[in-house]
Amino acid sequence: MTSIQGPDDRADAGPVPTASKALIRYRPFRNTDPPQIVSLWREQQADRSLAQPMSVDLFSTLVLSKPYFDNDGLIVAEADGQVVGFVHAGFGPTPQRNALAPDVGVICMLIVEQSQRRQGIGRELLSRAECYLVNQGARVILAGGLRPWAPFYLGLYGGSELPGVLASDAAAQSCVAAAGYRAQCPTRVYHLDLSRFRPLIDRRQMRIRRTTRSDNVEDPTLCDWWEACLFGAFDCTRHRLFDRGSGQPVASAISWGMELLSARWGVRAMGVVNLEVAADVRREGYATYLTGEIFRWAREQGVVVVETQTFANNAAADSLLESLGATVVDTGNVYRKLAPGVSSQKLEELKRQFPDYQSLFAAEL
């Protein structure tokens, strides 16, 4: 999520004259808005985490074409008929990942025109997005997308995944903190220059090489409805590691082309996500081996940089990536606010549904 206003952008700060002295009008998205939204996006300051140049076709493909897109969730600020800001809110999936679930709402994107900063527009947009989410049933509101609550803007912001709000996006962090959100679920963004990649070689890795085989399936059938919604528009490859004896998969991951973001970096980049290892063979080196195989394959495809992300409390993932030569290039946080009147029973229910996110649904932070 990017936000072009600072912590002093308060809705109650009083009127601030603009060149046109126009009143700001807030309304839901209209089908005629994309050209102005795209123009506003393209005016944003150069940033490694924001895809540029934006186009109407790109915005339509990666945002408006999502099957759950709701005009009411994309709220624009208008002055003299010109869009000067917008906020976009949505929802994540059910635990079964086969439909939307309204309990957790997400502020996915917030942008305000540079000349309209510090006039309360950002705060008012944020407030209206919160009202939309609560009216739809949200009991917990997140600022910044984070798996699995990342319905929009993959490939357009953040990196290989949506990392919450990046530390390099300081204006956005200040804005949501000033609005009462509290930082949660810190993430780390890792990059690896494949010209310096050297696979880890030890006795355990040599044994895995002898007892497994790998495959790389381009344009794979995605696992579920939610995965298809997120990655269906991108060139993806599913990487799997199979036990030679049983033929059963022991580890898998997905890679996808990050050209929209990496064009600004001047290199060809690839994201690696959804690394999973079978429960009965975890901590035995399979994740390290498959990751090394993916990096080797990517280098053969002409990829220069691989990006992947971890949660900051995942010491094993950090150790794996650092052992292969990856370094942290940014960090992020998702920001959380509870809806008014949310019950402790609802928070406990969400903890049970999403056991990996206990702190996100704590009653008090």
HUSUL-V899113 format. One record per helix or strand of 3 or more residues. SS is the DSSP state (hx for helix, st for strand). FROM is the first residue (numbers start at 1). LEN is the number of residues. If there is no record, write none. Layout:
{{SS FROM LEN} {SS FROM LEN}}
//
This chain:
{{st 24 5} {hx 34 9} {hx 56 9} {hx 71 3} {st 74 6} {st 82 12} {st 100 13} {hx 114 3} {hx 121 15} {st 140 4} {hx 170 9} {st 182 12} {hx 194 3} {hx 203 9} {st 212 7} {hx 225 7} {st 236 8} {st 249 9} {hx 259 4} {st 269 9} {hx 279 3} {hx 286 15} {st 305 7} {hx 315 9} {st 327 12} {hx 344 10} {hx 355 3} {hx 359 3}}
//
